[in-house]
Amino acid sequence: MFVRVKAVQSAGRTYQYLQIVENVRDEGRVRQRVIGNLGRLDELQASGDLERVITQMVEHCPSVRLIRAAAEGALAVESDLVWGPVLVFDRLWEELGLKQLLIEVGKRRRLQFNLERMVFAQVLQRFLEPGSDLRGSKWIRTVHEPSFGALRLEHFYRALDPLSVIT
């Protein structure tokens, strides 16, 4: 369904009428069927009825209410960090046994940083936003993973060395 403005000529003047219309298939052809006539556009605007009807329709549509609330400043952005891929990838990481393996390697090496989270961050960054270690150290600030807060550029440089002993 959609709203259509229909122009009608009468007594040398053009009037615009507001209609709610839907497309229907009739004998293999698409035709427009009028669901309802709302009235003359100029009269609806002058009386405020158009705004009232739209406002009442919006009350029945949650997504439009959100857009309206955002426009009015009633919604506030708390964070623009990416979190979905981190959750999915973390689950796969754990199911594959990589998390436990890297935790054990990190304990044996007595590193000053969390090896498992560092390698996780590197692999995730290469998967989602390929780039250098420098770029990765900046990229981790754009995703929601609390453990990434302790990671630094030098950890990116040093993380793969301990993995050379895994065979």
Rosetta constraint file for C-alpha pairs under 8 A:
AtomPair CA 1 CA 20 HARMONIC 6.81 0.50
AtomPair CA 1 CA 21 HARMONIC 5.50 0.50
AtomPair CA 1 CA 22 HARMONIC 4.28 0.50
AtomPair CA 1 CA 23 HARMONIC 7.00 0.50
AtomPair CA 2 CA 20 HARMONIC 5.78 0.50
AtomPair CA 2 CA 21 HARMONIC 5.46 0.50
AtomPair CA 2 CA 22 HARMONIC 6.32 0.50
AtomPair CA 3 CA 18 HARMONIC 6.93 0.50
AtomPair CA 3 CA 19 HARMONIC 5.68 0.50
AtomPair CA 3 CA 20 HARMONIC 4.66 0.50
AtomPair CA 3 CA 21 HARMONIC 6.05 0.50
AtomPair CA 4 CA 18 HARMONIC 5.94 0.50
AtomPair CA 4 CA 19 HARMONIC 5.22 0.50
AtomPair CA 4 CA 20 HARMONIC 6.27 0.50
AtomPair CA 4 CA 21 HARMONIC 6.62 0.50
AtomPair CA 5 CA 16 HARMONIC 6.13 0.50
AtomPair CA 5 CA 17 HARMONIC 5.55 0.50
AtomPair CA 5 CA 18 HARMONIC 4.79 0.50
AtomPair CA 5 CA 19 HARMONIC 6.30 0.50
AtomPair CA 5 CA 41 HARMONIC 7.95 0.50
AtomPair CA 6 CA 16 HARMONIC 5.49 0.50
AtomPair CA 6 CA 17 HARMONIC 5.08 0.50
AtomPair CA 6 CA 18 HARMONIC 6.38 0.50
AtomPair CA 6 CA 19 HARMONIC 7.18 0.50
AtomPair CA 7 CA 14 HARMONIC 6.40 0.50
AtomPair CA 7 CA 15 HARMONIC 5.64 0.50
AtomPair CA 7 CA 16 HARMONIC 4.50 0.50
AtomPair CA 7 CA 17 HARMONIC 6.39 0.50
AtomPair CA 8 CA 14 HARMONIC 5.54 0.50
AtomPair CA 8 CA 15 HARMONIC 5.20 0.50
AtomPair CA 8 CA 16 HARMONIC 6.28 0.50
AtomPair CA 8 CA 17 HARMONIC 7.63 0.50
AtomPair CA 9 CA 13 HARMONIC 5.60 0.50
AtomPair CA 9 CA 14 HARMONIC 4.47 0.50
AtomPair CA 9 CA 15 HARMONIC 6.34 0.50
AtomPair CA 10 CA 14 HARMONIC 6.31 0.50
AtomPair CA 10 CA 15 HARMONIC 7.46 0.50
AtomPair CA 15 CA 40 HARMONIC 7.00 0.50
AtomPair CA 16 CA 40 HARMONIC 5.74 0.50
AtomPair CA 16 CA 41 HARMONIC 5.62 0.50
AtomPair CA 16 CA 42 HARMONIC 7.38 0.50
AtomPair CA 17 CA 37 HARMONIC 7.49 0.50
AtomPair CA 17 CA 38 HARMONIC 7.30 0.50
AtomPair CA 17 CA 39 HARMONIC 5.45 0.50
AtomPair CA 17 CA 40 HARMONIC 4.30 0.50
AtomPair CA 17 CA 41 HARMONIC 5.28 0.50
AtomPair CA 18 CA 37 HARMONIC 6.19 0.50
AtomPair CA 18 CA 38 HARMONIC 5.38 0.50
AtomPair CA 18 CA 39 HARMONIC 5.71 0.50
AtomPair CA 18 CA 40 HARMONIC 6.20 0.50
AtomPair CA 18 CA 41 HARMONIC 5.74 0.50
AtomPair CA 19 CA 34 HARMONIC 6.71 0.50
AtomPair CA 19 CA 35 HARMONIC 7.48 0.50
AtomPair CA 19 CA 36 HARMONIC 5.77 0.50
AtomPair CA 19 CA 37 HARMONIC 4.49 0.50
AtomPair CA 19 CA 38 HARMONIC 5.68 0.50
AtomPair CA 19 CA 39 HARMONIC 7.52 0.50
AtomPair CA 20 CA 34 HARMONIC 6.01 0.50
AtomPair CA 20 CA 35 HARMONIC 5.41 0.50
AtomPair CA 20 CA 36 HARMONIC 5.22 0.50
AtomPair CA 20 CA 37 HARMONIC 6.42 0.50
AtomPair CA 20 CA 38 HARMONIC 7.54 0.50
AtomPair CA 21 CA 32 HARMONIC 6.35 0.50
AtomPair CA 21 CA 33 HARMONIC 5.58 0.50
AtomPair CA 21 CA 34 HARMONIC 4.43 0.50
AtomPair CA 21 CA 35 HARMONIC 5.30 0.50
AtomPair CA 21 CA 36 HARMONIC 7.15 0.50
AtomPair CA 22 CA 32 HARMONIC 5.59 0.50
AtomPair CA 22 CA 33 HARMONIC 5.40 0.50
AtomPair CA 22 CA 34 HARMONIC 6.54 0.50
AtomPair CA 22 CA 35 HARMONIC 6.86 0.50
AtomPair CA 23 CA 30 HARMONIC 6.32 0.50
AtomPair CA 23 CA 31 HARMONIC 5.59 0.50
AtomPair CA 23 CA 32 HARMONIC 4.55 0.50
AtomPair CA 23 CA 33 HARMONIC 6.24 0.50
AtomPair CA 24 CA 30 HARMONIC 5.54 0.50
AtomPair CA 24 CA 31 HARMONIC 5.36 0.50
AtomPair CA 24 CA 32 HARMONIC 6.13 0.50
AtomPair CA 24 CA 33 HARMONIC 6.80 0.50
AtomPair CA 25 CA 29 HARMONIC 5.38 0.50
AtomPair CA 25 CA 30 HARMONIC 4.44 0.50
AtomPair CA 25 CA 31 HARMONIC 6.15 0.50
AtomPair CA 26 CA 30 HARMONIC 6.14 0.50
AtomPair CA 26 CA 31 HARMONIC 6.69 0.50
AtomPair CA 39 CA 43 HARMONIC 7.55 0.50
AtomPair CA 39 CA 44 HARMONIC 6.83 0.50
AtomPair CA 40 CA 44 HARMONIC 6.22 0.50
AtomPair CA 41 CA 45 HARMONIC 6.17 0.50
AtomPair CA 42 CA 46 HARMONIC 6.11 0.50
AtomPair CA 43 CA 47 HARMONIC 6.09 0.50
AtomPair CA 44 CA 48 HARMONIC 6.05 0.50
AtomPair CA 44 CA 49 HARMONIC 5.11 0.50
AtomPair CA 44 CA 50 HARMONIC 5.05 0.50
AtomPair CA 45 CA 49 HARMONIC 6.57 0.50
AtomPair CA 45 CA 50 HARMONIC 5.68 0.50
AtomPair CA 45 CA 51 HARMONIC 7.47 0.50
AtomPair CA 48 CA 52 HARMONIC 6.39 0.50
AtomPair CA 49 CA 53 HARMONIC 6.10 0.50
AtomPair CA 50 CA 54 HARMONIC 6.23 0.50
AtomPair CA 51 CA 55 HARMONIC 6.00 0.50
AtomPair CA 52 CA 56 HARMONIC 6.18 0.50
AtomPair CA 53 CA 57 HARMONIC 6.19 0.50
AtomPair CA 54 CA 58 HARMONIC 6.13 0.50
AtomPair CA 55 CA 59 HARMONIC 6.52 0.50
AtomPair CA 56 CA 60 HARMONIC 7.26 0.50
AtomPair CA 57 CA 61 HARMONIC 7.03 0.50
AtomPair CA 58 CA 62 HARMONIC 7.62 0.50
AtomPair CA 58 CA 64 HARMONIC 6.09 0.50
AtomPair CA 58 CA 65 HARMONIC 6.24 0.50
AtomPair CA 59 CA 65 HARMONIC 6.71 0.50
AtomPair CA 61 CA 65 HARMONIC 6.35 0.50
AtomPair CA 62 CA 66 HARMONIC 6.35 0.50
AtomPair CA 63 CA 67 HARMONIC 6.46 0.50
AtomPair CA 64 CA 68 HARMONIC 6.11 0.50
AtomPair CA 65 CA 69 HARMONIC 6.02 0.50
AtomPair CA 66 CA 70 HARMONIC 6.09 0.50
AtomPair CA 67 CA 71 HARMONIC 6.21 0.50
AtomPair CA 68 CA 72 HARMONIC 6.22 0.50
AtomPair CA 69 CA 73 HARMONIC 6.22 0.50
AtomPair CA 69 CA 74 HARMONIC 5.03 0.50
AtomPair CA 69 CA 75 HARMONIC 6.07 0.50
AtomPair CA 70 CA 74 HARMONIC 5.73 0.50
AtomPair CA 70 CA 75 HARMONIC 5.07 0.50
AtomPair CA 70 CA 76 HARMONIC 7.74 0.50
AtomPair CA 80 CA 142 HARMONIC 7.79 0.50
AtomPair CA 81 CA 141 HARMONIC 7.99 0.50
AtomPair CA 81 CA 142 HARMONIC 5.17 0.50
AtomPair CA 81 CA 143 HARMONIC 4.72 0.50
AtomPair CA 81 CA 144 HARMONIC 5.38 0.50
AtomPair CA 82 CA 86 HARMONIC 7.64 0.50
AtomPair CA 82 CA 142 HARMONIC 6.39 0.50
AtomPair CA 82 CA 143 HARMONIC 4.42 0.50
AtomPair CA 82 CA 144 HARMONIC 5.73 0.50
AtomPair CA 83 CA 87 HARMONIC 6.41 0.50
AtomPair CA 83 CA 143 HARMONIC 5.84 0.50
AtomPair CA 83 CA 144 HARMONIC 4.99 0.50
AtomPair CA 83 CA 145 HARMONIC 7.38 0.50
AtomPair CA 84 CA 88 HARMONIC 6.44 0.50
AtomPair CA 85 CA 89 HARMONIC 5.86 0.50
AtomPair CA 86 CA 90 HARMONIC 5.81 0.50
AtomPair CA 86 CA 124 HARMONIC 7.59 0.50
AtomPair CA 86 CA 143 HARMONIC 7.51 0.50
AtomPair CA 86 CA 144 HARMONIC 7.41 0.50
AtomPair CA 86 CA 145 HARMONIC 7.22 0.50
AtomPair CA 87 CA 91 HARMONIC 6.31 0.50
AtomPair CA 88 CA 92 HARMONIC 6.50 0.50
AtomPair CA 89 CA 93 HARMONIC 5.97 0.50
AtomPair CA 89 CA 124 HARMONIC 7.39 0.50
AtomPair CA 90 CA 94 HARMONIC 6.20 0.50
AtomPair CA 90 CA 120 HARMONIC 7.95 0.50
AtomPair CA 91 CA 95 HARMONIC 6.20 0.50
AtomPair CA 92 CA 96 HARMONIC 6.07 0.50
AtomPair CA 93 CA 97 HARMONIC 6.58 0.50
AtomPair CA 93 CA 98 HARMONIC 5.58 0.50
AtomPair CA 93 CA 99 HARMONIC 6.08 0.50
AtomPair CA 93 CA 120 HARMONIC 7.85 0.50
AtomPair CA 94 CA 98 HARMONIC 6.00 0.50
AtomPair CA 94 CA 99 HARMONIC 5.22 0.50
AtomPair CA 94 CA 100 HARMONIC 7.39 0.50
AtomPair CA 97 CA 101 HARMONIC 6.32 0.50
AtomPair CA 98 CA 102 HARMONIC 6.06 0.50
AtomPair CA 99 CA 103 HARMONIC 6.19 0.50
AtomPair CA 99 CA 116 HARMONIC 6.13 0.50
AtomPair CA 100 CA 104 HARMONIC 6.29 0.50
AtomPair CA 101 CA 105 HARMONIC 6.39 0.50
AtomPair CA 102 CA 106 HARMONIC 5.99 0.50
AtomPair CA 102 CA 115 HARMONIC 6.57 0.50
AtomPair CA 102 CA 116 HARMONIC 4.83 0.50
AtomPair CA 103 CA 107 HARMONIC 6.26 0.50
AtomPair CA 103 CA 114 HARMONIC 7.87 0.50
AtomPair CA 103 CA 115 HARMONIC 6.85 0.50
AtomPair CA 103 CA 116 HARMONIC 5.43 0.50
AtomPair CA 104 CA 108 HARMONIC 6.38 0.50
AtomPair CA 105 CA 109 HARMONIC 6.35 0.50
AtomPair CA 105 CA 115 HARMONIC 7.89 0.50
AtomPair CA 105 CA 162 HARMONIC 7.35 0.50
AtomPair CA 105 CA 163 HARMONIC 7.83 0.50
AtomPair CA 106 CA 110 HARMONIC 6.14 0.50
AtomPair CA 106 CA 111 HARMONIC 6.21 0.50
AtomPair CA 106 CA 114 HARMONIC 6.96 0.50
AtomPair CA 106 CA 115 HARMONIC 5.34 0.50
AtomPair CA 106 CA 116 HARMONIC 6.98 0.50
AtomPair CA 106 CA 162 HARMONIC 7.74 0.50
AtomPair CA 107 CA 111 HARMONIC 7.27 0.50
AtomPair CA 109 CA 162 HARMONIC 7.22 0.50
AtomPair CA 111 CA 115 HARMONIC 7.30 0.50
AtomPair CA 113 CA 118 HARMONIC 7.83 0.50
AtomPair CA 113 CA 150 HARMONIC 7.82 0.50
AtomPair CA 113 CA 151 HARMONIC 7.26 0.50
AtomPair CA 113 CA 155 HARMONIC 7.10 0.50
AtomPair CA 114 CA 118 HARMONIC 6.13 0.50
AtomPair CA 115 CA 119 HARMONIC 6.09 0.50
AtomPair CA 115 CA 159 HARMONIC 6.30 0.50
AtomPair CA 116 CA 120 HARMONIC 6.06 0.50
AtomPair CA 117 CA 121 HARMONIC 5.98 0.50
AtomPair CA 117 CA 147 HARMONIC 6.95 0.50
AtomPair CA 117 CA 148 HARMONIC 7.16 0.50
AtomPair CA 118 CA 122 HARMONIC 6.25 0.50
AtomPair CA 118 CA 148 HARMONIC 7.64 0.50
AtomPair CA 118 CA 151 HARMONIC 6.88 0.50
AtomPair CA 118 CA 155 HARMONIC 7.04 0.50
AtomPair CA 118 CA 156 HARMONIC 6.91 0.50
AtomPair CA 118 CA 159 HARMONIC 6.52 0.50
AtomPair CA 119 CA 123 HARMONIC 6.11 0.50
AtomPair CA 119 CA 159 HARMONIC 6.46 0.50
AtomPair CA 119 CA 160 HARMONIC 7.44 0.50
AtomPair CA 120 CA 124 HARMONIC 6.01 0.50
AtomPair CA 121 CA 125 HARMONIC 5.92 0.50
AtomPair CA 121 CA 140 HARMONIC 7.05 0.50
AtomPair CA 121 CA 148 HARMONIC 7.39 0.50
AtomPair CA 122 CA 126 HARMONIC 6.09 0.50
AtomPair CA 122 CA 133 HARMONIC 7.85 0.50
AtomPair CA 122 CA 136 HARMONIC 6.82 0.50
AtomPair CA 122 CA 156 HARMONIC 7.32 0.50
AtomPair CA 123 CA 127 HARMONIC 6.11 0.50
AtomPair CA 124 CA 128 HARMONIC 6.07 0.50
AtomPair CA 125 CA 129 HARMONIC 5.20 0.50
AtomPair CA 125 CA 130 HARMONIC 6.07 0.50
AtomPair CA 125 CA 131 HARMONIC 7.69 0.50
AtomPair CA 125 CA 136 HARMONIC 6.09 0.50
AtomPair CA 125 CA 139 HARMONIC 7.12 0.50
AtomPair CA 125 CA 140 HARMONIC 7.50 0.50
AtomPair CA 126 CA 130 HARMONIC 4.14 0.50
AtomPair CA 126 CA 131 HARMONIC 6.41 0.50
AtomPair CA 126 CA 136 HARMONIC 7.93 0.50
AtomPair CA 129 CA 139 HARMONIC 7.77 0.50
AtomPair CA 131 CA 135 HARMONIC 5.74 0.50
AtomPair CA 131 CA 136 HARMONIC 6.53 0.50
AtomPair CA 132 CA 136 HARMONIC 6.09 0.50
AtomPair CA 133 CA 137 HARMONIC 6.13 0.50
AtomPair CA 133 CA 153 HARMONIC 7.08 0.50
AtomPair CA 133 CA 156 HARMONIC 5.76 0.50
AtomPair CA 133 CA 157 HARMONIC 6.79 0.50
AtomPair CA 134 CA 138 HARMONIC 6.66 0.50
AtomPair CA 134 CA 153 HARMONIC 6.39 0.50
AtomPair CA 134 CA 156 HARMONIC 7.91 0.50
AtomPair CA 135 CA 139 HARMONIC 6.03 0.50
AtomPair CA 136 CA 140 HARMONIC 6.18 0.50
AtomPair CA 136 CA 156 HARMONIC 7.79 0.50
AtomPair CA 137 CA 141 HARMONIC 7.55 0.50
AtomPair CA 137 CA 151 HARMONIC 7.73 0.50
AtomPair CA 137 CA 152 HARMONIC 6.36 0.50
AtomPair CA 137 CA 153 HARMONIC 5.27 0.50
AtomPair CA 137 CA 156 HARMONIC 7.02 0.50
AtomPair CA 138 CA 142 HARMONIC 7.65 0.50
AtomPair CA 139 CA 143 HARMONIC 7.40 0.50
AtomPair CA 140 CA 148 HARMONIC 6.42 0.50
AtomPair CA 141 CA 148 HARMONIC 7.58 0.50
AtomPair CA 141 CA 149 HARMONIC 7.49 0.50
AtomPair CA 145 CA 149 HARMONIC 7.65 0.50
AtomPair CA 147 CA 151 HARMONIC 7.63 0.50
AtomPair CA 151 CA 155 HARMONIC 6.30 0.50
AtomPair CA 151 CA 156 HARMONIC 7.92 0.50
AtomPair CA 152 CA 156 HARMONIC 6.84 0.50
AtomPair CA 153 CA 157 HARMONIC 6.65 0.50
AtomPair CA 154 CA 158 HARMONIC 6.23 0.50
AtomPair CA 155 CA 159 HARMONIC 5.67 0.50
AtomPair CA 156 CA 160 HARMONIC 7.85 0.50
AtomPair CA 158 CA 162 HARMONIC 7.98 0.50
AtomPair CA 159 CA 163 HARMONIC 7.64 0.50
AtomPair CA 160 CA 164 HARMONIC 7.03 0.50
AtomPair CA 162 CA 166 HARMONIC 7.91 0.50
